[in-house]
Amino acid sequence: MSDAMEDEGIVVAMNARCAICCRTLDSDSDYPGRICDHCDKRAVNASGLEPSADSVSDSGDNPVYVDGWRCFRRHHLGGWVTMVDQCD
């Protein structure tokens, strides 16, 4: 069975999975290559340190690295979504 369904030509993700460990994500995602919170906790910046995040300006370190995977964070509303770099 497919993890996606098509509705009038639009593919809708169902049971979205982490791009690194394949765990089921807590919600479906419109972000390609999204990773789960479990993997995101292992993210480091280019210096190997915990990435910065500023909830006031919705900014922080990019890229971040998780288990050797280069990822980017989309900062928004005091939080972020981390996605594997699909072009790396």
C-alpha positions in Angstrom: 0.0 0.0 0.0 1.3 3.5 -0.9 2.1 6.1 1.8 0.4 8.7 -0.4 -3.0 9.2 -2.0 -4.0 11.2 -5.0 -7.0 13.6 -4.8 -7.8 15.4 -8.1 -4.2 15.3 -9.3 -2.7 16.4 -5.9 -0.5 13.9 -4.0 -1.2 14.0 -0.3 1.3 12.5 2.1 -0.1 10.1 4.7 1.8 8.6 7.6 4.8 10.9 6.8 8.1 9.4 7.9 11.4 10.9 9.1 13.9 11.3 6.3 16.7 9.9 8.5 15.3 7.1 10.7 11.9 6.5 9.0 9.9 6.9 12.3 6.3 8.0 11.7 6.1 11.8 12.1 3.7 13.2 14.7 1.8 14.9 11.9 1.7 14.9 8.1 4.1 17.4 6.6 4.2 19.7 3.7 8.0 20.0 4.2 10.0 17.6 2.0 12.6 15.6 3.8 11.3 16.6 7.3 13.0 14.8 10.2 11.5 13.7 13.5 12.1 15.4 16.9 14.2 12.4 18.0 16.7 12.9 15.2 16.4 16.7 15.5 17.7 16.5 19.1 21.1 15.3 17.6 21.5 18.3 15.4 24.8 20.3 15.6 26.0 23.4 13.7 29.0 23.5 11.4 31.3 23.8 14.5 29.8 20.6 16.1 28.0 22.6 18.8 24.3 22.8 19.6 22.6 25.0 17.0 21.4 28.5 18.0 17.8 29.4 17.6 16.3 32.9 18.3 12.5 32.7 18.8 12.2 36.5 18.6 13.6 36.9 15.1 12.7 33.4 13.9 16.3 32.7 13.0 19.1 30.4 13.9 22.0 28.3 12.6 21.7 26.9 9.1 22.7 24.4 7.9 22.7 21.9 10.8 24.0 18.4 10.7 22.3 15.2 12.0 24.4 12.0 11.9 26.3 13.4 8.9 23.2 14.5 7.0 23.2 18.2 6.0 19.9 19.7 7.0 18.2 23.1 7.0 15.8 24.5 9.5 12.8 26.6 8.7 12.4 28.9 11.7 8.8 30.1 12.3 6.7 31.3 15.2 9.4 30.5 17.8 10.1 27.0 16.6 11.4 25.2 13.6 11.1 22.3 11.2 14.3 20.5 10.2 14.6 19.0 6.7 17.3 17.0 5.1 19.0 18.9 2.3 17.6 17.1 -0.8 20.4 18.4 -3.0 23.3 17.3 -0.8 
